[in-house]
Amino acid sequence: MTVEDPDSGTDAQGADPGEDPLALRLEGLILGAERRYTPFQAARSAGVSMELASRFWRAMGFADIGQAKALTEADVLALRRLAGLVEAGLLSEAMAVQVARSTGQTTARLAEWQIDSFLEGLTEPPEPGMTRTEVTYPIVELLLPELEEFLVYVWRRQLAASAGRVVQAADDEEMVDRRLAVGFADLVGFTRLTRRMEEEELGELVEAFETTAADLVAANGGRLIKTLGDEVLYAADDAGIAAEIALRLIETMAHDETMPELRVGMAFGTVTTRMGDVFGTTVNLASRLTSIAPKDAVLVDTAFAEELIRTQDAPSSEAEAAEEAAAAEKEGEEPPAYRFALQPMWQRPVRGLGVVEPWLLTRRDLG
């Protein structure tokens, strides 16, 4: 017999009588602790104000739960750790909230993906007459420690890579406002596709696009910032790396008959980074260039073109490249091996950014 908590409307174990028993068992398995606290009790046990506890909770992406007894010892420990970082002066209160928000947003998407695309397939009833609920618990029990270890491993790897980039920054300002190459890759005619394709088919196309783009960006030394269904945003420290990624995206998608055409816009300049995202005029310009790029083509801004010329990844013109090749041949030397070609396009006004001169980026024929 359970004992009702008169303040929370739950039983002594924190369970709402209307909740699914399996859901509660899964929650206990995943969290590794039973429900014991109301939000007020958790805040008091962690030694933080209810206001700050609520800010942390909402920042992590969780709904207000009133005074239901739904929190565990792990929730108390998390509050205590965040508050401890603030008390020790390692983080400001605002920064601690940002840590909670960025972690919550990132892991929320990961959890949704794992349930929708991964766990759902594994928990198909293996035998007639069995229900999914009968196989879900043991599957989660087996997978949980392995997925947790893998998550921590990937996080540490990403943290090491990010820390390495920061310590190589020239000064403190560059740690936040850095010069980067930013690229948007956009599927052409995606809105029309949404009206013609079935939802499942459309989902498979988007997943294939995002997977292909993510793999190409990572393999060639870029960083995937975010995916927006029919569009991906990536960045690279080096304009040559960003250019290689853009052209490989175009080439790879062109060889896939199931994919629509792709267009890419890129810009180079100062970028503000916040919580894993990028902001600023450079990002806005890359987005605008994407919207005016021809199908299966890459447009870059003048600063991007100048950076490729400066690093000798592209000649300033084909006429100059021809002169250099003739001079090298005369001296019995090898001519510069430019990877890319740049063609100035028409000047045009771009909303909010004035008049810009895009450059068409292509691979240079080395034959």
C-alpha positions as CSV (number, residue, x, y, z in Angstrom):
1,M,0.0,0.0,0.0
2,T,1.4,3.4,-1.0
3,V,1.2,6.5,1.2
4,E,0.0,9.6,-0.5
5,D,2.2,12.8,-0.2
6,P,-0.4,15.4,0.6
7,D,1.7,18.2,-0.9
8,S,2.6,16.7,-4.2
9,G,-0.3,14.3,-5.2
10,T,2.2,11.5,-5.6
11,D,2.9,8.3,-3.6
12,A,5.8,7.9,-1.2
13,Q,8.1,6.8,-4.0
14,G,7.3,10.0,-6.0
15,A,5.2,8.2,-8.7
16,D,2.1,9.7,-10.1
17,P,-0.7,7.0,-10.0
18,G,-1.5,7.8,-13.7
19,E,2.0,7.2,-15.0
20,D,3.0,4.1,-16.9
21,P,4.8,1.6,-14.7
22,L,7.3,0.6,-17.5
23,A,8.1,4.3,-18.1
24,L,8.9,4.7,-14.4
25,R,11.1,1.6,-14.4
26,L,13.0,2.9,-17.4
27,E,13.4,6.2,-15.8
28,G,14.8,4.6,-12.6
29,L,17.2,2.4,-14.7
30,I,18.5,5.3,-16.8
31,L,18.8,7.8,-14.0
32,G,20.1,5.3,-11.5
33,A,18.1,6.7,-8.7
34,E,14.5,6.9,-7.4
35,R,12.3,10.0,-7.2
36,R,12.7,11.5,-3.8
37,Y,12.5,15.3,-4.0
38,T,10.2,18.1,-5.0
39,P,11.9,21.0,-6.7
40,F,11.9,22.9,-3.5
41,Q,13.4,20.0,-1.5
42,A,16.0,19.5,-4.2
43,A,17.1,23.1,-4.1
44,R,17.2,23.2,-0.3
45,S,19.3,20.0,-0.3
46,A,21.7,21.3,-2.9
47,G,22.0,24.6,-0.9
48,V,20.8,26.8,-3.7
49,S,17.9,29.2,-4.0
50,M,14.7,28.0,-5.7
51,E,15.1,30.8,-8.2
52,L,18.5,29.7,-9.3
53,A,17.5,26.0,-9.3
54,S,14.6,26.9,-11.6
55,R,16.9,28.8,-13.9
56,F,19.2,25.8,-14.2
57,W,16.3,23.4,-14.7
58,R,14.7,25.4,-17.5
59,A,18.1,26.1,-19.1
60,M,18.6,22.3,-19.4
61,G,15.3,22.1,-21.3
62,F,13.0,20.6,-18.7
63,A,9.4,21.8,-18.1
64,D,8.3,23.2,-14.8
65,I,6.9,20.4,-12.6
66,G,5.3,22.4,-9.8
67,Q,5.9,20.6,-6.6
68,A,5.7,17.0,-7.8
69,K,8.1,14.7,-6.1
70,A,10.0,13.8,-9.4
71,L,13.6,14.7,-8.8
72,T,16.4,12.4,-7.7
73,E,19.7,12.5,-5.8
74,A,21.4,13.0,-9.2
75,D,19.4,16.2,-9.8
76,V,20.5,17.4,-6.4
77,L,24.2,16.6,-7.2
78,A,24.0,18.4,-10.5
79,L,22.5,21.6,-8.9
80,R,25.2,21.4,-6.2
81,R,28.0,21.1,-8.8
82,L,26.8,24.0,-10.9
83,A,26.3,26.2,-7.8
84,G,29.7,25.1,-6.5
85,L,31.4,26.3,-9.7
86,V,29.8,29.7,-9.2
87,E,30.7,29.9,-5.5
88,A,34.3,29.0,-6.3
89,G,34.4,31.9,-8.8
90,L,35.2,29.5,-11.7
91,L,32.0,30.5,-13.5
92,S,29.7,33.4,-13.2
93,E,26.0,32.7,-12.6
94,A,25.2,33.7,-16.2
95,M,28.0,31.4,-17.5
96,A,26.7,28.5,-15.4
97,V,23.2,28.9,-16.9
98,Q,24.8,28.9,-20.4
99,V,26.6,25.7,-19.5
100,A,23.3,24.1,-18.5
101,R,21.6,25.4,-21.6
102,S,24.2,24.3,-24.1
103,T,24.5,20.9,-22.6
104,G,20.7,20.5,-22.4
105,Q,20.2,21.5,-26.0
106,T,22.9,19.3,-27.4
107,T,22.0,16.2,-25.4
108,A,18.3,16.6,-26.0
109,R,18.8,16.3,-29.7
110,L,21.1,13.3,-29.2
111,A,18.6,11.6,-26.9
112,E,15.7,12.2,-29.4
113,W,17.8,10.8,-32.3
114,Q,18.7,7.7,-30.3
115,I,15.1,6.9,-29.3
116,D,13.6,7.7,-32.7
117,S,16.2,6.1,-35.0
118,F,18.2,3.7,-32.9
119,L,16.3,2.3,-29.9
120,E,13.0,2.1,-31.8
121,G,14.5,-0.4,-34.3
122,L,16.2,-2.5,-31.7
123,T,13.1,-2.9,-29.7
124,E,10.9,-4.5,-32.4
125,P,9.3,-7.5,-30.9
126,P,11.5,-10.5,-31.8
127,E,8.7,-13.0,-31.6
128,P,5.0,-13.0,-32.4
129,G,2.9,-12.2,-29.3
130,M,5.6,-10.2,-27.6
131,T,5.1,-6.5,-27.1
132,R,7.7,-3.8,-27.5
133,T,7.5,-2.9,-23.9
134,E,8.5,-6.5,-22.9
135,V,11.9,-6.2,-24.7
136,T,12.6,-2.4,-24.2
137,Y,13.8,-2.7,-20.6
138,P,16.5,-5.4,-21.0
139,I,17.7,-3.8,-24.2
140,V,18.2,-0.4,-22.5
141,E,19.8,-2.2,-19.5
142,L,22.4,-3.7,-21.9
143,L,23.0,-0.6,-24.0
144,L,23.1,2.1,-21.3
145,P,26.6,1.6,-19.9
146,E,28.1,1.2,-23.4
147,L,26.4,4.3,-24.7
148,E,27.4,6.3,-21.7
149,E,31.0,5.4,-22.0
150,F,31.0,6.2,-25.7
151,L,29.3,9.6,-25.1
152,V,32.0,10.6,-22.6
153,Y,34.8,9.4,-25.0
154,V,33.4,11.5,-27.9
155,W,32.9,14.5,-25.6
156,R,36.5,14.4,-24.3
157,R,37.8,14.1,-27.9
158,Q,35.7,17.1,-29.0
159,L,36.8,19.0,-25.9
160,A,40.4,18.3,-26.6
161,A,40.1,19.5,-30.3
162,S,38.2,22.6,-29.3
163,A,40.7,23.4,-26.5
164,G,43.6,23.0,-28.9
165,R,42.0,25.6,-31.3
166,V,41.5,28.1,-28.4
167,V,45.1,27.9,-27.1
168,Q,46.4,28.5,-30.6
169,A,44.4,31.8,-30.8
170,A,46.7,34.8,-31.2
171,D,45.0,36.7,-28.3
172,D,42.0,36.7,-25.9
173,E,39.8,38.5,-28.4
174,E,40.5,35.9,-31.1
175,M,39.2,33.2,-28.7
176,V,35.6,34.6,-29.2
177,D,35.9,36.7,-32.4
178,R,37.9,34.7,-34.9
179,R,38.6,34.8,-38.6
180,L,37.0,31.8,-40.1
181,A,35.7,30.5,-43.4
182,V,32.0,29.8,-43.1
183,G,29.9,27.8,-45.6
184,F,26.2,27.1,-46.1
185,A,25.2,24.1,-48.3
186,D,21.6,24.1,-49.4
187,L,19.4,21.6,-51.3
188,V,17.8,23.3,-54.3
189,G,14.0,23.0,-54.6
190,F,13.5,21.3,-51.2
191,T,10.1,23.0,-50.7
192,R,8.8,21.5,-53.9
193,L,10.1,18.1,-52.8
194,T,8.1,18.3,-49.5
195,R,4.9,18.5,-51.5
196,R,5.7,15.5,-53.7
197,M,7.4,13.0,-51.4
198,E,6.0,10.9,-48.6
199,E,7.1,11.9,-45.1
200,E,9.2,8.8,-44.6
201,E,10.9,9.2,-48.0
202,L,11.6,12.8,-47.3
203,G,13.0,12.0,-43.9
204,E,15.4,9.4,-45.4
205,L,16.5,12.0,-48.0
206,V,17.2,14.6,-45.3
207,E,19.1,12.0,-43.2
208,A,21.2,10.9,-46.1
209,F,22.1,14.5,-46.9
210,E,23.0,15.4,-43.4
211,T,25.0,12.2,-42.9
212,T,26.9,12.7,-46.2
213,A,27.6,16.4,-45.4
214,A,28.7,15.7,-41.8
215,D,31.1,13.0,-43.0
216,L,32.6,15.1,-45.7
217,V,33.0,18.2,-43.4
218,A,34.7,16.1,-40.7
219,A,36.9,14.1,-43.0
220,N,38.3,17.2,-44.7
221,G,39.1,19.1,-41.5
222,G,36.0,21.3,-41.1
223,R,33.5,21.6,-38.3
224,L,29.8,21.0,-38.7
225,I,28.1,23.8,-36.9
226,K,24.4,22.7,-37.4
227,T,22.0,21.1,-39.8
228,L,18.7,22.7,-40.7
229,G,17.0,19.9,-42.7
230,D,17.7,21.0,-46.2
231,E,20.8,23.1,-45.2
232,V,24.0,22.6,-43.3
233,L,26.3,25.2,-41.8
234,Y,30.0,24.5,-41.4
235,A,33.2,26.4,-40.6
236,A,36.9,25.9,-41.1
237,D,40.0,27.8,-39.9
238,D,41.5,27.7,-43.4
239,A,39.8,29.0,-46.6
240,G,41.4,26.2,-48.7
241,I,39.8,23.5,-46.4
242,A,36.4,25.2,-46.7
243,A,36.7,25.4,-50.5
244,E,37.7,21.7,-50.7
245,I,34.7,20.7,-48.6
246,A,32.3,22.8,-50.7
247,L,33.4,21.3,-54.0
248,R,33.4,17.8,-52.6
249,L,29.8,18.3,-51.4
250,I,28.8,19.4,-54.9
251,E,30.6,16.5,-56.6
252,T,29.3,13.9,-54.2
253,M,25.7,15.0,-54.4
254,A,25.9,15.2,-58.2
255,H,26.8,11.5,-58.4
256,D,23.7,10.6,-56.3
257,E,20.6,10.4,-58.5
258,T,18.3,10.4,-55.4
259,M,19.6,13.9,-54.4
260,P,18.5,17.2,-55.7
261,E,21.0,19.8,-56.8
262,L,23.1,21.6,-54.2
263,R,24.4,25.1,-54.0
264,V,27.0,26.5,-51.6
265,G,27.8,30.0,-50.4
266,M,31.0,30.9,-48.4
267,A,32.5,33.9,-46.8
268,F,35.7,34.6,-44.9
269,G,36.1,37.0,-42.0
270,T,35.5,37.7,-38.3
271,V,33.0,35.4,-36.7
272,T,31.6,35.5,-33.2
273,T,31.2,32.0,-31.6
274,R,28.7,31.3,-28.9
275,M,27.6,28.0,-27.5
276,G,28.9,26.1,-30.5
277,D,27.1,28.4,-33.0
278,V,28.6,31.2,-35.2
279,F,27.2,34.7,-35.7
280,G,28.0,37.9,-37.5
281,T,28.2,39.6,-40.8
282,T,30.4,36.9,-42.3
283,V,27.8,34.3,-41.5
284,N,25.0,36.4,-42.9
285,L,27.0,37.0,-46.1
286,A,27.6,33.3,-46.6
287,S,23.9,32.7,-46.2
288,R,23.0,35.4,-48.8
289,L,25.5,34.0,-51.2
290,T,24.0,30.6,-50.9
291,S,20.5,32.0,-51.8
292,I,21.8,33.4,-55.1
293,A,24.3,30.7,-56.1
294,P,23.5,28.7,-59.3
295,K,22.6,25.0,-59.0
296,D,25.6,22.8,-58.4
297,A,27.9,25.8,-57.9
298,V,29.9,27.5,-55.2
299,L,29.9,31.3,-54.7
300,V,32.4,33.0,-52.3
301,D,32.8,36.6,-51.2
302,T,35.8,38.9,-52.1
303,A,37.5,38.3,-48.7
304,F,37.3,34.5,-49.3
305,A,38.8,34.9,-52.8
306,E,41.6,37.1,-51.6
307,E,42.4,34.6,-48.9
308,L,42.7,31.8,-51.4
309,I,45.0,34.0,-53.6
310,R,47.1,34.9,-50.5
311,T,47.6,31.2,-49.6
312,Q,48.3,30.4,-53.3
313,D,45.4,28.0,-53.4
314,A,44.1,30.0,-56.4
315,P,45.6,32.4,-58.9
316,S,44.3,36.0,-59.0
317,S,43.4,35.3,-62.7
318,E,44.0,32.7,-65.3
319,A,46.1,35.2,-67.3
320,E,48.5,35.5,-64.3
321,A,48.6,31.7,-64.0
322,A,49.5,31.4,-67.6
323,E,52.3,34.0,-67.3
324,E,53.7,32.2,-64.2
325,A,53.5,28.8,-66.0
326,A,55.4,30.3,-69.0
327,A,58.1,31.8,-66.8
328,A,58.5,28.6,-64.8
329,E,58.8,26.6,-68.1
330,K,61.5,29.0,-69.3
331,E,63.5,28.6,-66.1
332,G,63.0,24.8,-66.1
333,E,60.9,24.9,-62.9
334,E,57.5,23.6,-61.9
335,P,54.7,26.2,-62.1
336,P,52.6,26.9,-59.1
337,A,50.1,24.1,-58.5
338,Y,46.9,26.0,-57.8
339,R,44.0,23.9,-56.7
340,F,41.1,26.3,-57.4
341,A,40.0,28.8,-60.0
342,L,38.1,32.0,-59.2
343,Q,35.8,33.8,-61.7
344,P,34.4,37.2,-60.7
345,M,30.6,37.4,-61.2
346,W,28.2,40.2,-61.5
347,Q,28.0,42.8,-58.7
348,R,24.6,42.9,-57.1
349,P,22.9,44.4,-54.0
350,V,22.3,41.9,-51.1
351,R,19.7,42.7,-48.6
352,G,21.2,44.2,-45.4
353,L,24.8,43.9,-46.7
354,G,25.0,46.4,-49.6
355,V,26.6,45.6,-52.9
356,V,28.7,42.5,-53.1
357,E,30.8,40.9,-55.8
358,P,30.5,37.1,-55.7
359,W,33.2,34.9,-57.1
360,L,32.5,31.5,-58.7
361,L,34.7,28.9,-57.2
362,T,35.7,25.8,-59.3
363,R,38.4,23.2,-59.4
364,R,41.3,24.2,-61.6
365,D,42.1,22.0,-64.5
366,L,45.6,20.9,-63.9
367,G,45.8,19.0,-67.1
